[in-house]
Amino acid sequence: MTNKTTTTFALCAAMLMAGLPMASRAGEIPENLKGTGEVVVATAGGAFEEAQKKAWFEPFTRDTGIKVVTVPSTAKLLASAKLGQPEADVSNINGGEVPTWIDNNALEKLDYTYFSKETLAGLPDFMRGEYGLGSFYYSVVVAYNTSKFPKEHPSNWVDFYNVKAFPGKRSLPNCDLMLYGALLEGALIGDGVPKDKLYPLDMDRAFAKLKEIKPNVGRWWATGADAPQSLIGGEVDMAAAWNGRIITAKKQGAQLELSWDQSLLQYDDWIVLKNAANKDNAFKLLAYISRPEAQAAFAQAIPYGPVNKDAFKLLPKELAEILPGAPGIMEKQIVQNYDWWVQRGADGRTNYDVAIERCTAFLSQ
């Protein structure tokens, strides 16, 4: 899991529940998931790891007999897998990073024979990759200060880029967070590109739109906390922001709101590292935590969207209504196409490499 997504809900530690929902304990555990020994999971720590332990790891050990050992997720993890001596069996990474690991021959193909038919049916096709399995959802949304927009407010990227109808300062991600902040996608949608025509991204058009909005940008944010802070402090009136940051700020009394319309749906993936010492147990763990009961338990422990759509049926209505990927929300969202970002041109550079170069030049002007 990246530092960006790790910190998205860092302020939600207080929401961790002492007890899990009964749904997480329901149902018989298939015999093929039971075993002995251990599985080593690289995790990001903090509130995120606490939620993983409560919703996934401790129940997995209880129900299967397999011990879960956690180790810190570090930059050395990829290098260790490339050397054939991985420091862990399983890890969470941003979905956009999976191709890089594949290119480095650092991953095992996932074995879905451990998954029940019911579990697989609940997972969207794009969450069931050959090397990456969806872990949870989060989103980049249009957020705004309700004291500035008490009635008519920006509802999508078209509104965000319409400075005549919605005057005021904006906040957008800087170049370092261009991909994870959906900078180019938001600009293109704001310029009227239909969501089914968004990819491949037209960089010329995107940067032209950003040049147009640039005088109205009050802050180019460098961390997930910047967007809500700039809204609360009055530095800007609307912002591209991660949904969890805005929801957390609202719970703390901030006069902020968000819109799911045209929001970019993002996700982290589970991966099994090449030559994992406990490969079979790793597959068992992934099959176990992908069940709707386990997915619902995790969403109750920390507010990320579950990737198994059947988990939403097990969640309280008030929680399901604020999670990315939920029924009624998913239909308004656009899945960010990580595959496009890592595609290489004739010169060997990825689309991401080209976009970073152009973004850096753009902001330096």
Helices and strands as residue ranges (DSSP letters): H 3-8, G 10-15, G 22-25, G 31-33, E 38-43, H 46-52, I 53-57, H 58-64, E 67-72, H 76-82, E 90-94, G 95-97, H 98-103, G 112-114, H 117-122, G 125-127, E 133-145, H 157-160, E 170-173, G 175-177, H 183-190, G 195-197, H 203-213, G 214-216, E 217-221, H 226-232, E 238-242, H 243-251, E 256-272, H 279-289, H 292-301, G 309-314, H 317-320, G 330-332, E 334-335, H 338-342, H 351-364
